[in-house]
Amino acid sequence: MPITGTFYHTSEIQDLLKISKHRVRNLARLYSWHSPHPGLYRGGNASDPSDVDAYLAARARSELLGCKRLVWDDSNDTTCPVCGGFAVEVGGGWRCTNGHSGE
């Protein structure tokens, strides 16, 4: 049976997060990422905590908000009006993963 859907390969996650292969495996165990085949992890659903995209969004939120822990709450998510990228509402403004911010 073919594997269908959106998936991340271990090397893609390593490049995105700048971490080792071993660390990717540890994250996959810790957050129970679905994997139909060793080295492949399901993506495409940012609302499912057992999905790579949900982890990446939580990590981006924590960096934008300056938190040390992952921020899983997506109530402040928005789209950057400058570039259309991922952004988070902060106070009376917003911050984007591409460095944009505003009121």
N, C-alpha and C positions, 0 to 999 in steps of 0.2 A: 504494500500500500504506500503510495507517495506521500511525502510530508508536505502539507499545504499550509499557507498562512505566512505571517511575518515572523522571522526568526533572526536572532543575532548569533554569530559565531563567536567563540571565545576570543579570537584575535580582534574582532571588531570592538568588543567590550574593553579589552586591554587598551586599544588605541583611544577610545573615548574617555576612559577614566584614568589612563596612565598608571595602570597597576599590573601586577604580575599574573600569570596564568593561575598560580596557586591561590591568589587572592580572589580571582573571579570564581573559582570553585568554592571557596569559603563563603562568598556572598551568595552564591546559588543555593548552598545548603542552608545558610542562615535565613534567607527570605523565601525559601521553598520555590525557586523558579522552576516552572514546568520545562522539562527537557525530553523530547521524543527520541533523542539520539545524543550520545556523549559529545559535548562541544557545541551543541545547539541549544539556545534558550529562547522561549517564546516571547514575542514582543507584539506591539500593536494595540494593547489595551491598557491605557494609563490609569484606569480605575480599579484594576485587579492587583492587589498587593503582591501576588505571586508572579508578576510579570516584570520583565526587565524595564519596560517603558515607565511603569509606576515608580520603580526605584530611581531611574534617571531623573524623573520629574521631581521626586522628593529631594533628591540631592541638589538639583538646580534651585529649588525653593529655599533650601537651607543656606546655600551660598548667597543668594540674592538678599535674604533677610538677615544674614549675619549670625545664624544659629549654629551651634555646634552639633545638634542632633538633627536627624532627618525630619522634614516637615511633610507629613502625609496629607494634611488637610488641603484640598484643592479649591477651597471657597474663594481665595484671592487670586486665582489664576486669571490671566487675561492675555491679550495679544498685543504685541508692541505696535503702536501706531506708526512708527518710523520704518521698521523692517519686516513686520509681520511675524517676528519670532516669539518665543516663549517669554512671558513677562509676569510679574507679580505686583499686585497693588500694595503699596507701602504708604501708610499715613494718608496724605492727600494726593499722592502721586503714584508712580510706577517705576519699576526697574526691569530691564531686559537682560537676557543672557548674553546679548551682543554688545553690552556696555551702554545702551541708551537709557535715559531716565527723563522724567518730566513730571509736571503737575497734572 
